[in-house]
Amino acid sequence: MNSSSHPISRRTVLSAGAGTAGLLVTTSTVGATSAVAAGIPWPKLRKSLVGTLYQPSTSAYAQVAHGTNPRYDGINPKAVARCVSTGDVAACIAFARRYAVPFTVRSGGHAASGWSTGTGLVIDTTLMNAITIDGAARTATIGAGARLIDVHRATTDQSLALPTGTCPDVGISGLTMGGGIGPMTRLWGLTCDRLVAATVVTADGKSQLVNPTRFAGLYFALRGGGGGSFGVLTSLTMSLDTMPAAIDSYSLSYPFSATPSVLKGFQSIVATADRRFGVEVQFRAVRSSGKINVTVRGDWAGPQSDVAAQVDALVTAIGVAPTTRSILHQSFVSSVLDHAGCGSFGSCVPGADITRVPGSATSSMVSTPLTDAGIAVFMQQLRNGLTVPGQTYTGATLDGMRGAVSDTTTSDSAFAHRDALFMVHYLARWSPNTPALDPRPFDQYVSGFRNAMTPYVGPSAYVNYQDPLIADYGNAYWPGTFDRLRAVKTNVDPTDLFHFAQSVPPA
Ligand SMILES: Cc1cc2nc3c(=O)[nH]c(=O)nc-3n(C[C@H](O)[C@H](O)[C@H](O)COP(=O)(O)OP(=O)(O)OC[C@H]3O[C@@H](n4cnc5c(N)ncnc54)[C@H](O)[C@@H]3O)c2cc1C
């Protein structure tokens, strides 16, 4: 069955408190076979948990009710279970099954689509964030609720490192299950490539150890198959690398008019450069200034004596002198903190130091270089962003891939974009002071950007930027691995308990 013909449970909700215009938000709920039933015996669940069950009447509910994107704050769960153990998670699944309670699973709460929230039960792993490092085995066993900044703090403390994304409070669970792209991707591969074992509570309510020989199909699915479809991940064991003592971080800025040269140079470098050379291009269209800023940046993880030559090769490939150029030799920890936008580990606490910014996002996975015609459309779409009312910025980030990404195949893991040159993250942000602004113009902008580029880059997309407007999502997120994912789903969740608008359906 084609994914687009799978029945979906996404519901459109007119959020309360959205002002006179009304805030149109969408949500979907795992296990949502019916509307949230009245008369659910929540006290029974509360009693069976070691952790805490929050309901709208509970004090501190407001602090735990929502994920990190405030545009979804109008969706209020009936209950949030802050689990502290795999047993708590199993109790939630058993309860949800028994009383047909719609539920969603949340770890870092960064789902672009808002699909880690809902109006039923939210099974929240935030407090399951312990991290144990085995220095001899060079592994980290990480609780499902840990954020990336926690992981970096624990691993670098032992002079070890894990390739992850950049945002400090993204959850390790969602990131890993969707792939995990960041500054060290070309050198060390995706975050999901580091998963050596996991603990998962499956639809039957049992906790299972998953590794290459136990539940091998589920192990395949956890590495790129996306969150929310196969069970609740409660712990991850990841293989680590030796932390480089120091790293060279470079940054080049260009005028927007140089974009064709920048993109051509970027594309050729991604395909050919030493894998120790990371590269991304950021385009930020800022309405208030009327400008589109272009920055090419990355890290070199080889000898410091070679960094100038590496950056020179990039500038030569671009063929235009940058407006500004900087290279900073710094500790690996400083580079992680720089990417995260944090002054220190101590000043980067989710919920305290990190501002929740409303936004829209979608993506393309690009395997063949953009042509001149594609680049012209890309530039026009960036210009269009300047006219989106209310934006603080719109734009796109191009994350260079290949290198170690293509060392793993689609037979080994569900991540399907092993030959991608780069991932495009289309984005729009608006002010945290106006989180309830109607999100539709922003969604339309990012979706229009992706649609305009599709003839040039193809339909593939990154499941970690779940986009409700991608109809044939199965083939977009998992070209070539979708059928196997569906077979795994049939084995581990034949009744489709873990179901949401873009979940993997049984075969
Ligand atoms: C500001 C920002 C920056 C980002 N930066 C990067 C980046 O640098 N690189 C990159 O690759 N991606 C990046 N992402 C995308 C990010 O990887 C995904 O949004 C990811 O899914 C977030 O994981 P989470 O645990 O925080 O999210 P959640 O919202 O908690 O979960 C995401 C999905 O996984 C499910 N899920 C959550 N926990 C579990 C669990 N324990 N078991 C089973 N299913 C679960 C949820 O139901 C949901 O469907 C970024 C996103 C944002 C918003």
The ligand as a Tripos MOL2 file, in Angstrom:
@<TRIPOS>MOLECULE
LIG
   53    58     1     0     0
SMALL
NO_CHARGES

@<TRIPOS>ATOM
      1 C1         15.6300   24.1780   17.0220 C.3       1 LIG1
      2 C2         15.8560   22.8500   16.3520 C.ar      1 LIG1
      3 C3         17.1480   22.4940   15.9820 C.ar      1 LIG1
      4 C4         17.3850   21.2620   15.3710 C.ar      1 LIG1
      5 N1         18.6580   20.9270   15.0000 N.ar      1 LIG1
      6 C5         18.9010   19.7390   14.4020 C.ar      1 LIG1
      7 C6         20.2200   19.3690   13.9840 C.ar      1 LIG1
      8 O1         21.1860   20.1080   14.1650 O.2       1 LIG1
      9 N2         20.3820   18.1630   13.3860 N.ar      1 LIG1
     10 C7         19.3460   17.3000   13.1720 C.ar      1 LIG1
     11 O2         19.5680   16.2230   12.6300 O.2       1 LIG1
     12 N3         18.0850   17.6190   13.5670 N.ar      1 LIG1
     13 C8         17.8490   18.8120   14.1590 C.ar      1 LIG1
     14 N4         16.5690   19.1450   14.5430 N.ar      1 LIG1
     15 C9         15.4880   18.1920   14.3050 C.3       1 LIG1
     16 C10        15.3950   17.2000   15.4690 C.3       1 LIG1
     17 O3         16.3950   16.2290   15.3030 O.3       1 LIG1
     18 C11        14.0280   16.5110   15.4730 C.3       1 LIG1
     19 O4         13.0220   17.4640   15.6740 O.3       1 LIG1
     20 C12        13.9570   15.4140   16.5380 C.3       1 LIG1
     21 O5         12.9280   14.5250   16.2320 O.3       1 LIG1
     22 C13        13.7480   16.0120   17.9080 C.3       1 LIG1
     23 O6         13.8130   15.0210   18.8830 O.3       1 LIG1
     24 P1         13.1670   15.3240   20.3220 P.3       1 LIG1
     25 O7         13.3800   14.1220   21.1560 O.co2     1 LIG1
     26 O8         13.6730   16.6400   20.7970 O.co2     1 LIG1
     27 O9         11.6740   15.5530   19.9140 O.3       1 LIG1
     28 P2         10.2390   15.0290   20.3570 P.3       1 LIG1
     29 O10         9.3280   16.1130   19.9190 O.co2     1 LIG1
     30 O11        10.2010   14.6400   21.7700 O.co2     1 LIG1
     31 O12        10.0330   13.7280   19.4740 O.3       1 LIG1
     32 C14        10.1560   13.6850   18.0640 C.3       1 LIG1
     33 C15         9.3800   12.4670   17.5440 C.3       1 LIG1
     34 O13         9.8560   11.2680   18.1570 O.3       1 LIG1
     35 C16         8.8410   10.6730   18.9930 C.3       1 LIG1
     36 N5          9.4930   10.2910   20.2440 N.ar      1 LIG1
     37 C17        10.0120   11.1360   21.1720 C.ar      1 LIG1
     38 N6         10.5610   10.4350   22.1620 N.ar      1 LIG1
     39 C18        10.3950    9.1340   21.8680 C.ar      1 LIG1
     40 C19        10.7740    7.9340   22.5170 C.ar      1 LIG1
     41 N7         11.4400    7.9430   23.6730 N.pl3     1 LIG1
     42 N8         10.4500    6.7510   21.9400 N.ar      1 LIG1
     43 C20         9.7730    6.7300   20.7620 C.ar      1 LIG1
     44 N9          9.3850    7.8380   20.1020 N.ar      1 LIG1
     45 C21         9.7010    9.0310   20.6470 C.ar      1 LIG1
     46 C22         7.7900   11.7380   19.1750 C.3       1 LIG1
     47 O14         6.5040   11.1720   19.4030 O.3       1 LIG1
     48 C23         7.8890   12.5270   17.8730 C.3       1 LIG1
     49 O15         7.1850   11.8550   16.8390 O.3       1 LIG1
     50 C24        16.3020   20.3740   15.1370 C.ar      1 LIG1
     51 C25        15.0060   20.7420   15.5110 C.ar      1 LIG1
     52 C26        14.7830   21.9690   16.1110 C.ar      1 LIG1
     53 C27        13.3790   22.3380   16.4760 C.3       1 LIG1
@<TRIPOS>BOND
     1     1     2 1
     2     2     3 ar
     3     2    52 ar
     4     3     4 ar
     5     4     5 ar
     6     4    50 ar
     7     5     6 ar
     8     6     7 ar
     9     6    13 1
    10     7     8 2
    11     7     9 ar
    12     9    10 ar
    13    10    11 2
    14    10    12 ar
    15    12    13 ar
    16    13    14 ar
    17    14    15 1
    18    14    50 ar
    19    15    16 1
    20    16    17 1
    21    16    18 1
    22    18    19 1
    23    18    20 1
    24    20    21 1
    25    20    22 1
    26    22    23 1
    27    23    24 1
    28    24    25 2
    29    24    26 1
    30    24    27 1
    31    27    28 1
    32    28    29 2
    33    28    30 1
    34    28    31 1
    35    31    32 1
    36    32    33 1
    37    33    34 1
    38    33    48 1
    39    34    35 1
    40    35    36 1
    41    35    46 1
    42    36    37 ar
    43    36    45 ar
    44    37    38 ar
    45    38    39 ar
    46    39    40 ar
    47    39    45 ar
    48    40    41 1
    49    40    42 ar
    50    42    43 ar
    51    43    44 ar
    52    44    45 ar
    53    46    47 1
    54    46    48 1
    55    48    49 1
    56    50    51 ar
    57    51    52 ar
    58    52    53 1
@<TRIPOS>SUBSTRUCTURE
     1 LIG1         1 GROUP 0 **** ****
